[in-house]
Amino acid sequence: MSDNKPIYDAQPKTKEGLPWQAFAIVGDKDEPDTWKLPHHTKAIFRAIKGRLDIDKTVDWNRMSAAVAALSPGGYRGQRVDAGPEDILKAAKHLANHYRKADRPLPDTLAALV
C-alpha cells in the first residue's frame, strides 16, 4: 500500500474573490498579499478560460479608486504602497483599459503615462 496521496488541482488563489489577473499590481502570483488595485469583476474567471474578452470584465465602479490610489494624494488619502516602477506599470495597464473602452483618460493616468 502506498502512502502517496492523489494530487488534485488546487483551487486558484484569490483575494477578495478575485484571481491575480484582476489586479494592476502583482508582486508575486502565489502571494495574494502582494496583489494591489483590483479593477475587474468576477467574470474575469470566464475571460481566463477564454470564454470572454478580458476587457469586458473591467469593473468601472472600482476603476476610479484604483486610479486615485496611484496619485500622490491617493485614494481616501492613501497612495498605493508600491515603487515608482510598479506605479508606472499599473498606470499604463489601467490606461490601456480606458483606451480599449474608448473612455477619456483620467488626469492622474494621463500625467503618469
Buried (B, 14 or more C-beta within 10 A) or exposed (E): EEEEEEEEEEEEEBBEEBBBBBBBBBBEEEEBEBBBBBBBBBBBBBBBEEEBEBEBBBBEEBBEBBBBBBBEEEBEEEBBEBEEEBBBBBBEBBBEBBBEEEEEBBEBBEEBB
